[in-house]
Amino acid sequence: METLTIDVNSPQALKLLEDLEALNLIRVVKRHVANPGQKLSEKLYGSISDSQAEQMKAELQQMRSEWNRAI
């Protein structure tokens, strides 16, 4: 079996693919395409827990204070 990625340019082509799928000749796997107008922050929202975010924030503040330390 081979996996291909295609762009469907017309409703007739989509109908043809659906007919081929109905005949069990192919299997259509739909992928979720990200909204191109969506901000990266919106895409990543909720990807880490609140506790992980607080830990990362504390570590970042510690690193920044080390940079500002007089040498």
VEXBADO-76268 format. One line per 4 residues: number of its first residue (from 0); their letters; for each residue x, y, z negated of N, C-alpha, C, CB. Coordinates in steps of 0.001 Angstrom, whole numbers, plus 500000, padded with zeros to 6 digits. Glycine has a CB too. Layout:
N
NUM> a> X Y Z X Y Z X Y Z X Y Z | ...
! end
This chain:
71
0> metl> 500847 498830 500000 500000 500000 500000 500896 501237 500000 499035 499996 498779 | 500478 502251 500688 501223 503496 500798 500327 504647 500352 501732 503716 502251 | 500906 505590 499631 500162 506759 499174 500548 507957 500017 500425 507037 497675 | 499534 508665 500513 499748 509844 501338 499010 511026 500733 499284 509596 502788
4> tidv> 499519 512192 500969 498835 513423 500588 498419 514124 501865 499743 514345 499701 | 497142 514490 501930 496649 515135 503149 495877 516394 502775 495751 514166 503973 | 495782 517308 503705 494940 518489 503578 493746 518291 504494 495724 519805 503928 | 492559 518418 503943 491338 518258 504729 490948 519632 505261 490176 517625 503875
8> nspq> 490876 519736 506585 490611 521026 507226 489156 521266 507597 491437 521142 508445 | 488358 520221 507553 486962 520412 507951 486058 519447 507189 486796 520213 509475 | 484794 519810 507058 483836 518919 506393 483672 517582 507125 482484 519607 506280 | 483834 517587 508455 483713 516344 509215 484835 515365 508836 483745 516636 510734
12> alkl> 486032 515901 508625 487150 515048 508239 486900 514452 506858 488474 515842 508253 | 486351 515240 505961 486041 514740 504629 484990 513642 504703 485559 515879 503726 | 483991 513839 505540 482943 512817 505725 483542 511522 506269 481840 513334 506683 | 484468 511665 507200 485136 510482 507764 485913 509731 506676 486094 510895 508917
16> ledl> 486613 510459 505832 487343 509823 504738 486398 509129 503762 488188 510856 504000 | 485270 509749 503473 484277 509138 502597 483724 507855 503211 483138 510123 502312 | 483516 507854 504525 483036 506647 505208 484075 505525 505139 482698 506962 506679 | 485339 505868 505329 486412 504874 505224 486496 504308 503811 487760 505493 505623
20> ealn> 486273 505166 502835 486279 504712 501447 485099 503772 501187 486229 505918 500484 | 483942 504085 501744 482764 503241 501573 482981 501854 502170 481546 503899 502212 | 483812 501774 503212 484120 500486 503843 485267 499764 503136 484471 500693 505317 | 485743 500335 502016 486861 499786 501242 488137 499667 502061 486490 498429 500691
24> lirv> 488320 500588 502998 489542 500623 503789 490590 501530 503148 489239 501091 505209 | 490111 502550 502452 491005 503468 501744 490397 503781 500383 491244 504779 502565 | 491209 504382 499536 490708 504857 498242 491108 506320 498131 491279 504002 497029 | 490130 507176 497923 490385 508604 497806 490654 508917 496344 489190 509445 498352
28> vkrh> 491821 509502 496095 492200 509904 494746 492211 511421 494730 493597 509307 494321 | 491314 511993 493973 491216 513449 493923 492142 513963 492834 489750 513908 493668 | 492941 514967 493195 493829 515600 492241 493252 516954 491882 495265 515734 492806 | 493460 517309 490620 493027 518634 490172 494069 519642 490633 492837 518687 488610
32> vanp> 493637 520603 491411 494533 521654 491877 494349 522857 490966 494258 522025 493376 | 495450 523320 490417 495387 524451 489490 494873 525695 490199 496768 524724 488873 | 494167 526497 489460 493639 527754 489974 494811 528697 490220 492602 528386 488985 | 495050 529120 491464 496205 529964 491734 496149 531318 491048 496341 530165 493198
36> gqkl> 494978 531788 490673 494845 533066 490007 494969 532964 488496 493538 533682 490361 | 495137 531751 487991 495197 531532 486552 496587 531861 486012 494824 530083 486215 | 496631 532552 484890 497892 532915 484268 498565 531679 483670 497671 533987 483188 | 499886 531709 483616 500627 530602 483030 500241 530417 481568 502137 530837 483157
40> sekl> 500034 531500 480851 499657 531402 479442 498304 530699 479282 499606 532802 478806 | 497402 530897 480245 496103 530222 480192 496251 528737 480489 495123 530862 481185 | 497153 528391 481389 497375 526981 481717 497962 526221 480532 498302 526856 482929 | 498866 526892 479799 499588 526226 478726 498910 526351 477366 500970 526776 478640
44> ygsi> 497849 527140 477274 497169 527343 476002 496730 525996 475423 495954 528283 476179 | 497110 525752 474175 496722 524526 473494 497652 523353 473761 495341 524154 473892 | 498753 523574 474458 499651 522467 474777 500494 522035 473581 500557 522855 475924 | 500633 522911 472585 501310 522529 471341 500384 522875 470183 502705 523253 471190
48> sdsq> 500596 522195 469070 499731 522428 467911 500129 523723 467219 499806 521243 466921 | 499234 524201 466363 499499 525426 465614 500712 525269 464708 498278 525818 464788 | 500858 524094 464096 502002 523880 463194 503317 523893 463981 501849 522536 462428 | 503330 523303 465177 504533 523338 466008 504859 524770 466423 504355 522452 467252
52> aeqm> 503844 525551 466740 504051 526940 467137 504637 527744 465986 502734 527570 467609 | 504133 527535 464778 504654 528251 463613 506104 527859 463341 503786 527968 462375 | 506423 526578 463486 507795 526119 463274 508728 526742 464315 507867 524573 463340 | 508313 526772 465562 509132 527376 466615 509318 528866 466370 508495 527144 467992
56> kael> 508264 529529 465910 508340 530958 465629 509337 531230 464505 506953 531509 465259 | 509309 530405 463455 510242 530567 462341 511685 530349 462800 509893 529591 461205 | 511911 529337 463614 513250 529067 464134 513738 530213 465019 513261 527752 464920 | 512858 530773 465816 513208 531891 466682 513590 533120 465860 512045 532222 467620
60> qqmr> 512819 533391 464808 513149 534524 463936 514501 534323 463257 512056 534719 462877 | 514792 533085 462861 516079 532791 462227 517219 533019 463224 516108 531332 461694 | 517059 532557 464461 518091 532749 465480 518315 534229 465765 517710 532019 466770 | 517230 534993 465834 517359 536429 466096 518077 537135 464960 515987 537059 466312
64> sewn> 517796 536735 463729 518472 537375 462598 519960 537038 462603 517831 536938 461265 | 520319 535867 463074 521729 535499 463170 522428 536326 464240 521877 534002 463476 | 521753 536658 465323 522346 537470 466378 522619 538888 465884 521430 537502 467606 | 521710 539414 465066 521817 540786 464594 522764 540930 463405 520455 541302 464221
68> rai> 523296 539844 462924 524179 539858 461768 525493 540549 462129 524439 538420 461261 | 526007 541352 461230 527278 542066 461479 528433 541054 461470 527517 543193 460394 | 529286 541189 462449 530431 540270 462560 531687 540947 462083 530615 539782 464005
! end
